[in-house]
Amino acid sequence: MIKFISGLIVAIGLAVGYHLLVFGTEITLRNTSDALFVVGLFLFFISIIAVTDAARVFVGFAYSFKQMFKRNREKYSSYYDYSNRKEKSEGQFGIGTLFISIVFLTIAFILAGQYLN
């Protein structure tokens, strides 16, 4: 629950920061909708990657490059050892972030509908 609340606070902070950076202090339905849409879409795609565990593809690329270009550092005996070590050091945030992004996108579409009417 703490991860969800902290993720929500970060997402709201990103939306407010984007709004201030792009639109300044002019708060309208359109500006708020645009800010929520951009942040929600960004979070949606990142959370889809996290939920489907598609980031493991990037772990494979990182392993290949580290094996090719490492000189004096520890080399891993296999990809399995490397992926197990990476898996233990990384955290999960996918489902909560997916829910937050869907809520942001829903609010953005509602505000855009109200703006267009």
DSSP file (Angstrom, degrees, kcal/mol; ACC not computed):
  #  RESIDUE AA STRUCTURE BP1 BP2  ACC     N-H-->O    O-->H-N    N-H-->O    O-->H-N    TCO  KAPPA ALPHA  PHI   PSI    X-CA   Y-CA   Z-CA
    1    1 A M     >        0   0    0      0, 0.0     4,-2.4     0, 0.0     5,-0.2   0.000 360.0 360.0 360.0 -36.2    0.0    0.0    0.0
    2    2 A I  H  >  +     0   0    0      1,-0.2     4,-2.6     2,-0.2     5,-0.2   0.890 360.0  51.9 -66.1 -38.4    2.9    2.3    0.8
    3    3 A K  H  > S+     0   0    0      2,-0.2     4,-2.4     1,-0.2    -1,-0.2   0.897 110.0  49.5 -63.7 -39.1    4.3    1.7   -2.7
    4    4 A F  H  > S+     0   0    0      2,-0.2     4,-2.5     1,-0.2    -2,-0.2   0.933 112.5  46.1 -65.5 -45.9    1.0    2.5   -4.3
    5    5 A I  H  X S+     0   0    0     -4,-2.4     4,-2.4     2,-0.2    -2,-0.2   0.912 114.2  47.7 -64.8 -42.4    0.6    5.8   -2.3
    6    6 A S  H  X S+     0   0    0     -4,-2.6     4,-2.3     2,-0.2    -1,-0.2   0.887 112.1  50.5 -66.6 -36.5    4.2    6.8   -3.1
    7    7 A G  H  X S+     0   0    0     -4,-2.4     4,-2.4    -5,-0.2    -2,-0.2   0.887 110.4  49.9 -64.7 -39.1    3.7    6.0   -6.8
    8    8 A L  H  X S+     0   0    0     -4,-2.5     4,-2.6     2,-0.2     5,-0.2   0.908 110.5  49.3 -65.5 -42.3    0.5    8.1   -6.8
    9    9 A I  H  X S+     0   0    0     -4,-2.4     4,-2.4     2,-0.2    -2,-0.2   0.911 112.4  48.0 -63.8 -42.1    2.3   11.0   -5.2
   10   10 A V  H  X S+     0   0    0     -4,-2.3     4,-2.5     2,-0.2    -2,-0.2   0.914 112.0  49.9 -64.3 -42.5    5.1   10.7   -7.8
   11   11 A A  H  X S+     0   0    0     -4,-2.4     4,-2.3     2,-0.2    -2,-0.2   0.909 112.0  47.0 -64.3 -42.3    2.6   10.5  -10.6
   12   12 A I  H  X S+     0   0    0     -4,-2.6     4,-2.7     2,-0.2     5,-0.2   0.905 111.8  51.9 -65.1 -40.3    0.7   13.6   -9.4
   13   13 A G  H  X S+     0   0    0     -4,-2.4     4,-2.7    -5,-0.2    -2,-0.2   0.891 109.4  49.7 -61.7 -40.0    4.0   15.4   -9.0
   14   14 A L  H  X S+     0   0    0     -4,-2.5     4,-2.8     2,-0.2    -2,-0.2   0.911 111.7  48.5 -64.2 -42.1    5.0   14.5  -12.5
   15   15 A A  H  X S+     0   0    0     -4,-2.3     4,-2.4     2,-0.2    -2,-0.2   0.918 114.1  45.3 -65.6 -42.8    1.6   15.8  -13.8
   16   16 A V  H  X S+     0   0    0     -4,-2.7     4,-2.7     2,-0.2     5,-0.2   0.921 114.1  49.6 -66.4 -43.2    1.9   19.0  -11.9
   17   17 A G  H  X S+     0   0    0     -4,-2.7     4,-2.3    -5,-0.2    -2,-0.2   0.909 112.2  47.3 -62.0 -42.6    5.5   19.5  -13.0
   18   18 A Y  H  X S+     0   0    0     -4,-2.8     4,-2.7     2,-0.2     5,-0.4   0.916 112.0  50.8 -63.5 -43.0    4.6   18.8  -16.6
   19   19 A H  H  X>S+     0   0    0     -4,-2.4     4,-2.3     1,-0.2     5,-0.8   0.926 113.5  44.2 -61.1 -45.7    1.7   21.2  -16.4
   20   20 A L  H  X5S+     0   0    0     -4,-2.7     4,-0.6     3,-0.2    -1,-0.2   0.873 115.7  48.4 -67.3 -37.0    3.9   24.0  -14.9
   21   21 A L  H  <5S+     0   0    0     -4,-2.3    -2,-0.2    -5,-0.2    -1,-0.2   0.911 125.1  26.2 -70.1 -42.9    6.7   23.4  -17.3
   22   22 A V  H  <5S+     0   0    0     -4,-2.7    -3,-0.2    -5,-0.2    -2,-0.2   0.906 137.2  21.7 -89.9 -45.7    4.5   23.4  -20.5
   23   23 A F  H ><5S-     0   0    0     -4,-2.3     3,-1.0    -5,-0.4    -3,-0.2   0.519  89.1-147.1-105.8  -7.6    1.5   25.5  -19.6
   24   24 A G  T 3<< -     0   0    0     -5,-0.8    -1,-0.3    -4,-0.6    -2,-0.1  -0.470  61.3 -33.3  73.4-146.8    2.7   27.6  -16.8
   25   25 A T  T 3  S+     0   0    0     -2,-0.1     2,-0.9    -4,-0.1    -1,-0.2   0.325 100.4 117.4 -94.1   8.3    0.2   28.6  -14.1
   26   26 A E    <   -     0   0    0     -3,-1.0     2,-0.8    -7,-0.2     5,-0.0  -0.672  49.3-164.6 -79.1 105.3   -2.8   28.8  -16.5
   27   27 A I        +     0   0    0     -2,-0.9     2,-0.3     4,-0.1    -2,-0.1  -0.829  23.8 147.5 -99.9 109.9   -5.1   26.1  -15.2
   28   28 A T     >  -     0   0    0     -2,-0.8     4,-2.4     1,-0.1     5,-0.2  -0.839  59.8-105.0-129.6 169.9   -7.8   25.2  -17.8
   29   29 A L  H  > S+     0   0    0     -2,-0.3     4,-2.5     1,-0.2     5,-0.2   0.917 120.7  48.9 -60.8 -42.7   -9.7   21.9  -18.6
   30   30 A R  H  > S+     0   0    0      2,-0.2     4,-2.6     1,-0.2    -1,-0.2   0.932 112.3  46.3 -65.4 -46.1   -7.7   21.5  -21.7
   31   31 A N  H  > S+     0   0    0      2,-0.2     4,-2.4     1,-0.2    -1,-0.2   0.914 114.9  46.8 -63.8 -43.1   -4.3   22.1  -20.1
   32   32 A T  H  X S+     0   0    0     -4,-2.4     4,-2.4     2,-0.2     5,-0.2   0.907 112.8  50.1 -65.5 -41.4   -5.1   19.8  -17.2
   33   33 A S  H  X S+     0   0    0     -4,-2.5     4,-2.4    -5,-0.2    -2,-0.2   0.916 111.4  48.6 -61.9 -44.0   -6.4   17.1  -19.6
   34   34 A D  H  X S+     0   0    0     -4,-2.6     4,-2.4     2,-0.2     5,-0.2   0.914 111.8  48.7 -63.6 -43.1   -3.2   17.3  -21.7
   35   35 A A  H  X S+     0   0    0     -4,-2.4     4,-2.1     1,-0.2     5,-0.3   0.926 113.8  45.6 -64.3 -44.9   -0.9   17.1  -18.7
   36   36 A L  H  X S+     0   0    0     -4,-2.4     4,-2.6     1,-0.2    -1,-0.2   0.878 112.7  52.1 -65.8 -36.9   -2.7   14.1  -17.2
   37   37 A F  H  X S+     0   0    0     -4,-2.4     4,-2.7    -5,-0.2     5,-0.2   0.933 110.5  46.3 -65.4 -46.0   -2.9   12.4  -20.7
   38   38 A V  H  X S+     0   0    0     -4,-2.4     4,-2.2     2,-0.2    -2,-0.2   0.941 118.1  41.4 -63.9 -47.6    0.9   12.7  -21.3
   39   39 A V  H  X S+     0   0    0     -4,-2.1     4,-2.6    -5,-0.2     5,-0.2   0.907 116.0  50.7 -67.8 -40.9    1.9   11.5  -17.9
   40   40 A G  H  X S+     0   0    0     -4,-2.6     4,-2.2    -5,-0.3    -2,-0.2   0.897 111.3  47.5 -63.3 -40.9   -0.7    8.8  -17.9
   41   41 A L  H  X S+     0   0    0     -4,-2.7     4,-2.2     2,-0.2     5,-0.2   0.916 112.1  49.8 -67.0 -42.6    0.4    7.5  -21.3
   42   42 A F  H  X S+     0   0    0     -4,-2.2     4,-1.8    -5,-0.2    -2,-0.2   0.939 114.6  44.1 -59.8 -48.7    4.0    7.5  -20.3
   43   43 A L  H  X S+     0   0    0     -4,-2.6     4,-2.6     1,-0.2    -1,-0.2   0.848 109.4  58.5 -65.8 -34.1    3.3    5.6  -17.1
   44   44 A F  H  X S+     0   0    0     -4,-2.2     4,-2.1    -5,-0.2    -2,-0.2   0.942 108.3  43.6 -61.4 -48.4    1.0    3.2  -18.9
   45   45 A F  H  X S+     0   0    0     -4,-2.2     4,-1.8     2,-0.2    -1,-0.2   0.883 114.4  49.6 -68.7 -36.9    3.7    2.1  -21.3
   46   46 A I  H  X S+     0   0    0     -4,-1.8     4,-2.0    -5,-0.2    -1,-0.2   0.915 112.2  48.2 -65.8 -41.4    6.3    1.7  -18.6
   47   47 A S  H  X S+     0   0    0     -4,-2.6     4,-3.0     2,-0.2     5,-0.2   0.851 107.5  55.4 -69.7 -32.6    3.9   -0.3  -16.4
   48   48 A I  H  X S+     0   0    0     -4,-2.1     4,-2.3     2,-0.2     6,-0.3   0.913 108.5  49.1 -63.3 -41.1    3.0   -2.6  -19.4
   49   49 A I  H  X>S+     0   0    0     -4,-1.8     5,-1.6     1,-0.2     6,-0.7   0.910 114.5  45.5 -62.4 -41.7    6.7   -3.3  -19.8
   50   50 A A  H  <5S+     0   0    0     -4,-2.0     3,-0.5     3,-0.2    -2,-0.2   0.905 113.5  48.0 -69.5 -41.8    7.0   -4.0  -16.1
   51   51 A V  H  <5S+     0   0    0     -4,-3.0    -2,-0.2     1,-0.2    -1,-0.2   0.903 115.6  43.0 -68.3 -41.2    3.9   -6.2  -15.8
   52   52 A T  H  <5S-     0   0    0     -4,-2.3    -1,-0.2    -5,-0.2    -2,-0.2   0.510 105.5-127.8 -83.2  -3.1    4.7   -8.3  -18.9
   53   53 A D  T ><5 +     0   0    0     -4,-0.5     3,-1.2    -3,-0.5    -3,-0.2   0.819  59.1 147.0  60.3  32.8    8.4   -8.6  -17.7
   54   54 A A  T > < +     0   0    0     -5,-1.6     3,-1.6    -6,-0.3     4,-0.4   0.635  52.9  80.9 -72.3 -13.7    9.5   -7.4  -21.2
   55   55 A A  T >> S+     0   0    0     -6,-0.7     4,-1.4     1,-0.3     3,-0.6   0.664  70.7  80.8 -67.7 -14.3   12.5   -5.7  -19.6
   56   56 A R  H <> S+     0   0    0     -3,-1.2     4,-1.7     1,-0.2    -1,-0.3   0.779  82.9  63.7 -63.1 -24.4   14.2   -9.1  -19.5
   57   57 A V  H <> S+     0   0    0     -3,-1.6     4,-1.7     1,-0.2    -1,-0.2   0.914 102.2  48.5 -62.6 -41.7   15.1   -8.5  -23.2
   58   58 A F  H <> S+     0   0    0     -3,-0.6     4,-2.5    -4,-0.4    -2,-0.2   0.820 105.2  58.2 -69.3 -30.2   17.1   -5.5  -22.1
   59   59 A V  H  X S+     0   0    0     -4,-1.4     4,-2.3     2,-0.2    -1,-0.2   0.889 105.1  51.9 -63.7 -38.3   18.8   -7.6  -19.4
   60   60 A G  H  X S+     0   0    0     -4,-1.7     4,-2.1     2,-0.2    -2,-0.2   0.908 110.1  47.4 -64.0 -42.4   20.0   -9.9  -22.2
   61   61 A F  H  X S+     0   0    0     -4,-1.7     4,-2.3     2,-0.2     5,-0.2   0.915 111.7  50.7 -64.0 -42.4   21.4   -7.0  -24.2
   62   62 A A  H  X S+     0   0    0     -4,-2.5     4,-2.5     1,-0.2    -2,-0.2   0.901 109.2  51.3 -63.1 -40.7   23.2   -5.7  -21.1
   63   63 A Y  H  X S+     0   0    0     -4,-2.3     4,-2.3     2,-0.2    -1,-0.2   0.920 109.8  50.0 -61.6 -44.1   24.7   -9.1  -20.4
   64   64 A S  H  X S+     0   0    0     -4,-2.1     4,-1.9     1,-0.2    -2,-0.2   0.932 113.3  44.7 -61.4 -46.5   26.0   -9.3  -24.0
   65   65 A F  H  X S+     0   0    0     -4,-2.3     4,-2.4     1,-0.2    -1,-0.2   0.889 112.8  51.1 -67.5 -38.3   27.6   -5.9  -23.9
   66   66 A K  H  X S+     0   0    0     -4,-2.5     4,-1.2    -5,-0.2    -1,-0.2   0.886 110.3  49.7 -66.3 -36.8   29.1   -6.4  -20.5
   67   67 A Q  H  < S+     0   0    0     -4,-2.3    -1,-0.2    -5,-0.2    -2,-0.2   0.874 114.7  44.4 -68.5 -35.8   30.6   -9.7  -21.5
   68   68 A M  H  < S+     0   0    0     -4,-1.9    -2,-0.2    -5,-0.2    -1,-0.2   0.885 122.7  33.0 -75.3 -38.5   32.1   -8.2  -24.6
   69   69 A F  H  < S+     0   0    0     -4,-2.4     2,-0.3    -5,-0.2    -2,-0.2   0.375  87.0 109.2-108.7   4.5   33.5   -5.0  -23.1
   70   70 A K     <  +     0   0    0     -4,-1.2     5,-0.0     1,-0.2    -4,-0.0  -0.622  34.9 171.3 -79.6 139.2   34.5   -6.0  -19.6
   71   71 A R  S    S+     0   0    0     -2,-0.3    -1,-0.2     3,-0.0     4,-0.1   0.767  72.1   1.4-109.9 -69.2   38.3   -6.2  -19.0
   72   72 A N  S    S+     0   0    0      2,-0.1     3,-0.1     0, 0.0    -2,-0.1   0.495 104.8  98.7-105.2  -4.9   39.3   -6.6  -15.4
   73   73 A R  S    S-     0   0    0      1,-0.2     2,-0.2     0, 0.0    -3,-0.0  -0.265  88.6 -73.4 -80.1 170.4   35.9   -6.9  -13.7
   74   74 A E        -     0   0    0      1,-0.0     2,-0.4    -2,-0.0    -1,-0.2  -0.426  46.1-150.2 -64.6 127.3   34.1  -10.0  -12.7
   75   75 A K        -     0   0    0     -2,-0.2     2,-0.3    -3,-0.1    -8,-0.1  -0.809  16.9-121.2 -97.3 143.0   32.7  -11.9  -15.6
   76   76 A Y        -     0   0    0     -2,-0.4     3,-0.1     1,-0.1     4,-0.0  -0.601   9.6-137.8 -83.1 142.8   29.6  -14.0  -15.1
   77   77 A S  S    S-     0   0    0     -2,-0.3     2,-0.3     1,-0.2    -1,-0.1   0.812  81.5  -1.2 -71.8 -28.2   29.9  -17.7  -15.8
   78   78 A S     >  -     0   0    0      1,-0.1     4,-1.7    -3,-0.0    -1,-0.2  -0.980  68.4-109.5-154.3 165.3   26.5  -17.7  -17.6
   79   79 A Y  H  > S+     0   0    0     -2,-0.3     4,-3.0     1,-0.2     5,-0.2   0.845 116.1  62.0 -64.4 -33.8   23.5  -15.6  -18.5
   80   80 A Y  H  > S+     0   0    0      2,-0.2     4,-2.2     1,-0.2    -1,-0.2   0.923 104.3  46.5 -59.6 -46.2   21.5  -17.5  -15.9
   81   81 A D  H  > S+     0   0    0      2,-0.2     4,-2.0     1,-0.2    -1,-0.2   0.920 114.0  48.8 -61.7 -44.1   23.8  -16.3  -13.0
   82   82 A Y  H  X S+     0   0    0     -4,-1.7     4,-2.3     1,-0.2    -2,-0.2   0.924 111.9  47.4 -63.5 -45.4   23.6  -12.7  -14.4
   83   83 A S  H  X S+     0   0    0     -4,-3.0     4,-2.4     1,-0.2    -1,-0.2   0.863 110.4  53.0 -68.1 -34.3   19.8  -12.7  -14.7
   84   84 A N  H  X S+     0   0    0     -4,-2.2     4,-1.6    -5,-0.2    -1,-0.2   0.909 110.4  47.4 -65.2 -40.7   19.3  -14.2  -11.2
   85   85 A R  H  X S+     0   0    0     -4,-2.0     4,-1.2     1,-0.2    -2,-0.2   0.906 114.3  46.7 -66.5 -41.0   21.5  -11.5   -9.7
   86   86 A K  H  X S+     0   0    0     -4,-2.3     4,-1.1     1,-0.2    -2,-0.2   0.883 108.9  55.5 -67.1 -38.0   19.7   -8.7  -11.7
   87   87 A E  H  < S+     0   0    0     -4,-2.4     3,-0.3     1,-0.2    -1,-0.2   0.864 107.4  49.0 -64.3 -36.4   16.3  -10.2  -10.7
   88   88 A K  H  < S+     0   0    0     -4,-1.6    -1,-0.2     1,-0.2    -2,-0.2   0.798 111.7  49.4 -72.8 -28.3   17.1  -10.0   -7.0
   89   89 A S  H  < S+     0   0    0     -4,-1.2     2,-0.3    -3,-0.2    -1,-0.2   0.618  98.5  78.2 -89.6 -11.8   18.3   -6.4   -7.2
   90   90 A E     <  -     0   0    0     -4,-1.1     2,-0.2    -3,-0.3     0, 0.0  -0.719  68.1-142.8-100.6 149.2   15.3   -5.0   -9.1
   91   91 A G        -     0   0    0     -2,-0.3     2,-0.4     2,-0.0    -2,-0.1  -0.549  12.5-121.0-103.2 170.2   11.9   -4.1   -7.6
   92   92 A Q        +     0   0    0     -2,-0.2   -41,-0.0     1,-0.1   -42,-0.0  -0.915  39.8 149.4-112.7 138.3    8.4   -4.4   -9.0
   93   93 A F     >  +     0   0    0     -2,-0.4     4,-1.6   -46,-0.1     5,-0.2   0.231  38.8 112.3-143.4  11.8    6.0   -1.6   -9.4
   94   94 A G  H  > S+     0   0    0      1,-0.2     4,-2.4     2,-0.2   -43,-0.2   0.894  71.3  44.9 -65.9 -52.7    3.9   -2.6  -12.4
   95   95 A I  H  > S+     0   0    0      1,-0.2     4,-2.2     2,-0.2    -1,-0.2   0.918 115.9  45.6 -66.7 -45.0    0.3   -3.3  -11.2
   96   96 A G  H  > S+     0   0    0      1,-0.2     4,-2.4     2,-0.2    -1,-0.2   0.911 115.0  47.8 -63.3 -42.3   -0.1   -0.2   -9.1
   97   97 A T  H  X S+     0   0    0     -4,-1.6     4,-2.6     2,-0.2    -1,-0.2   0.867 109.4  54.1 -67.5 -35.8    1.5    2.0  -11.7
   98   98 A L  H  X S+     0   0    0     -4,-2.4     4,-2.2     2,-0.2    -2,-0.2   0.923 110.0  47.2 -62.0 -44.1   -0.8    0.5  -14.4
   99   99 A F  H  X S+     0   0    0     -4,-2.2     4,-2.2     2,-0.2    -2,-0.2   0.926 112.3  49.5 -63.5 -45.0   -3.9    1.3  -12.2
  100  100 A I  H  X S+     0   0    0     -4,-2.4     4,-2.6     1,-0.2    -2,-0.2   0.915 111.2  49.7 -60.6 -43.5   -2.7    4.9  -11.7
  101  101 A S  H  X S+     0   0    0     -4,-2.6     4,-2.7     1,-0.2    -1,-0.2   0.891 109.6  50.6 -65.7 -38.6   -2.0    5.4  -15.4
  102  102 A I  H  X S+     0   0    0     -4,-2.2     4,-2.3     2,-0.2    -1,-0.2   0.897 111.3  48.9 -65.7 -38.9   -5.5    4.1  -16.3
  103  103 A V  H  X S+     0   0    0     -4,-2.2     4,-2.6     2,-0.2    -2,-0.2   0.925 111.8  49.2 -64.9 -43.9   -7.1    6.4  -13.8
  104  104 A F  H  X S+     0   0    0     -4,-2.6     4,-2.4     1,-0.2    -2,-0.2   0.924 112.6  47.3 -60.8 -44.8   -5.0    9.4  -15.2
  105  105 A L  H  X S+     0   0    0     -4,-2.7     4,-2.3     2,-0.2    -1,-0.2   0.890 111.7  50.7 -65.3 -38.8   -6.0    8.5  -18.7
  106  106 A T  H  X S+     0   0    0     -4,-2.3     4,-2.3     2,-0.2    -2,-0.2   0.933 112.0  46.4 -63.9 -46.0   -9.7    8.2  -17.7
  107  107 A I  H  X S+     0   0    0     -4,-2.6     4,-2.7     1,-0.2     5,-0.2   0.901 111.3  53.3 -62.6 -39.9   -9.7   11.5  -16.0
  108  108 A A  H  X S+     0   0    0     -4,-2.4     4,-2.3    -5,-0.2    -2,-0.2   0.909 110.1  46.9 -62.3 -42.0   -7.9   13.1  -19.0
  109  109 A F  H  X S+     0   0    0     -4,-2.3     4,-2.2     2,-0.2    -1,-0.2   0.879 112.0  50.7 -68.5 -37.1  -10.6   11.8  -21.4
  110  110 A I  H  X S+     0   0    0     -4,-2.3     4,-2.1     2,-0.2    -2,-0.2   0.935 112.7  45.8 -64.3 -45.8  -13.4   13.0  -19.1
  111  111 A L  H  X S+     0   0    0     -4,-2.7     4,-2.1     1,-0.2    -2,-0.2   0.880 112.0  51.7 -65.2 -37.5  -11.9   16.5  -18.9
  112  112 A A  H  X S+     0   0    0     -4,-2.3     4,-2.2    -5,-0.2    -1,-0.2   0.893 108.9  51.2 -66.0 -38.5  -11.3   16.5  -22.7
  113  113 A G  H  X S+     0   0    0     -4,-2.2     4,-1.1     1,-0.2    -2,-0.2   0.895 110.8  47.7 -63.3 -40.2  -14.9   15.6  -23.3
  114  114 A Q  H  < S+     0   0    0     -4,-2.1    -2,-0.2     1,-0.2    -1,-0.2   0.865 111.3  51.5 -68.3 -35.6  -16.1   18.4  -21.0
  115  115 A Y  H  < S+     0   0    0     -4,-2.1    -2,-0.2     1,-0.2    -1,-0.2   0.894 109.0  50.3 -66.7 -39.4  -13.7   20.8  -22.8
  116  116 A L  H  <        0   0    0     -4,-2.2    -1,-0.2     1,-0.3    -2,-0.2   0.715 360.0 360.0 -74.8 -20.4  -15.1   19.8  -26.2
  117  117 A N     <        0   0    0     -4,-1.1    -1,-0.3    -5,-0.2    -2,-0.2   0.465 360.0 360.0 -85.0 360.0  -18.7   20.3  -25.2
